[in-house]
Amino acid sequence: MAYNILIVDDSSSIRLAVKKVIEISGFDVGEYFEAANGKDALSVLEENWADVILTDIHMPVMDGISFFKEVSKDPLLSSIPVIFVTTEGSEEGIKASYKMGAKGYIKKPFKPEEIRRILVEVLGEPDGTREDTPNLEGSDF
């Protein structure tokens, strides 16, 4: 099954790194969508369906928490799993995110295998990789 993935981060280099990690992880991706903040991400979701959202917390215009709250209000969009990929690493912040309904939390800098592991958990893929998937250990993004 091909997954549509929305990556929300104000850093284009982080969006590219997350996309690259997902690609080399072997997930079958239909389309990637990108947004630089929560407001732009809501616009993307008006026109496109995403099967999973990976979002930063600290962004201009609309931060990731506000974006998550807006997505959660919509009956259709609230079914999309949200994974935070952020520098915010406090235990309180992590617990609060899960309490709000986030499906995953990845601290920056991240290792590629962390994104792969969380996507496998969230998307319910038994393995999540192809036969030719390279070893991702040993790199940080």
C-alpha positions as CSV (number, residue, x, y, z in Angstrom):
1,M,0.0,0.0,0.0
2,A,1.3,3.4,-0.9
3,Y,1.2,6.1,1.8
4,N,0.8,9.8,1.3
5,I,3.0,11.7,3.7
6,L,2.8,15.3,4.8
7,I,6.0,16.8,6.2
8,V,5.6,20.1,8.1
9,D,8.7,21.9,9.1
10,D,9.9,25.5,8.6
11,S,13.4,24.2,7.6
12,S,13.5,22.9,4.0
13,S,16.6,20.9,4.8
14,I,14.8,19.0,7.6
15,R,11.9,18.3,5.3
16,L,14.3,17.0,2.7
17,A,16.2,14.9,5.3
18,V,12.9,13.4,6.6
19,K,11.8,12.6,3.0
20,K,15.2,11.0,2.2
21,V,15.1,8.8,5.4
22,I,11.6,7.6,4.5
23,E,12.6,6.8,0.9
24,I,15.7,4.8,2.0
25,S,13.6,3.1,4.7
26,G,11.7,1.4,1.9
27,F,8.2,2.6,2.7
28,D,5.9,2.6,-0.3
29,V,5.1,6.3,-0.7
30,G,2.4,7.5,-3.1
31,E,3.0,11.2,-2.7
32,Y,5.0,13.5,-0.4
33,F,3.4,16.8,0.6
34,E,5.4,19.6,2.3
35,A,4.5,22.7,4.3
36,A,6.6,25.3,6.1
37,N,4.1,25.8,8.9
38,G,0.8,24.7,10.3
39,K,-1.3,27.2,8.3
40,D,0.3,26.1,5.0
41,A,-0.2,22.4,6.1
42,L,-4.0,23.0,6.6
43,S,-4.1,24.4,3.1
44,V,-2.3,21.3,1.8
45,L,-4.9,19.1,3.6
46,E,-7.8,21.0,2.0
47,E,-6.6,19.7,-1.4
48,N,-4.8,16.4,-0.6
49,W,-5.1,13.4,1.6
50,A,-2.3,12.4,3.8
51,D,-2.0,9.0,5.5
52,V,0.4,10.3,8.1
53,I,1.7,13.7,9.2
54,L,5.2,14.4,10.5
55,T,5.4,17.9,12.0
56,D,7.7,20.1,13.9
57,I,6.4,22.0,17.0
58,H,8.3,25.3,16.8
59,M,7.4,27.1,13.5
60,P,6.4,30.6,12.6
61,V,2.8,31.6,11.6
62,M,1.2,28.5,13.1
63,D,3.2,26.1,15.3
64,G,2.8,22.4,15.4
65,I,0.7,22.2,18.5
66,S,-1.8,24.7,17.1
67,F,-1.8,22.8,13.8
68,F,-2.4,19.5,15.6
69,K,-5.3,21.1,17.5
70,E,-6.9,22.3,14.3
71,V,-6.5,18.9,12.6
72,S,-8.0,17.2,15.7
73,K,-11.2,19.4,15.4
74,D,-12.0,18.1,11.9
75,P,-13.9,14.8,11.9
76,L,-12.1,13.5,8.8
77,L,-8.6,14.9,9.4
78,S,-8.5,13.8,13.0
79,S,-8.1,10.2,11.8
80,I,-4.7,11.0,10.3
81,P,-1.9,10.0,12.7
82,V,0.4,12.8,13.7
83,I,4.0,12.3,14.6
84,F,6.0,15.2,16.1
85,V,9.6,15.6,14.9
86,T,11.1,18.3,17.0
87,T,13.9,19.7,19.1
88,E,11.4,20.0,22.0
89,G,12.6,17.1,24.2
90,S,11.3,17.7,27.7
91,E,9.5,14.8,29.3
92,E,6.5,17.1,30.0
93,G,6.3,18.1,26.4
94,I,6.5,14.5,25.2
95,K,3.8,13.3,27.7
96,A,1.6,16.3,26.8
97,S,1.9,15.4,23.1
98,Y,0.8,11.8,23.6
99,K,-2.0,13.0,25.9
100,M,-3.3,15.3,23.1
101,G,-3.4,12.2,20.8
102,A,0.0,12.3,18.9
103,K,0.9,8.9,17.7
104,G,4.7,9.4,17.8
105,Y,7.4,11.7,19.0
106,I,10.9,11.9,17.5
107,K,13.6,14.3,18.9
108,K,15.9,16.1,16.7
109,P,18.6,15.3,15.9
110,F,17.2,12.0,14.9
111,K,18.6,8.7,13.6
112,P,17.0,7.3,10.5
113,E,16.0,4.1,12.2
114,E,13.9,6.2,14.7
115,I,11.7,7.5,11.9
116,R,11.4,4.0,10.3
117,R,10.5,2.4,13.7
118,I,7.8,5.0,14.5
119,L,6.3,4.8,11.0
120,V,6.2,1.0,11.3
121,E,4.4,1.3,14.6
122,V,2.0,4.0,13.5
123,L,1.2,2.7,10.0
124,G,0.9,-0.9,11.2
125,E,3.3,-2.3,8.7
126,P,4.7,-5.6,9.9
127,D,8.1,-4.8,8.6
128,G,7.8,-1.5,6.6
129,T,10.8,-2.3,4.4
130,R,11.6,-3.7,1.0
131,E,14.1,-6.5,0.5
132,D,16.7,-4.1,-0.8
133,T,16.5,-1.6,2.1
134,P,20.0,-0.4,3.2
135,N,21.1,-0.4,6.8
136,L,20.3,3.0,8.3
137,E,22.2,2.8,11.5
138,G,25.0,5.2,12.3
139,S,23.6,8.4,10.7
140,D,22.1,11.4,12.4
141,F,19.9,14.0,10.8
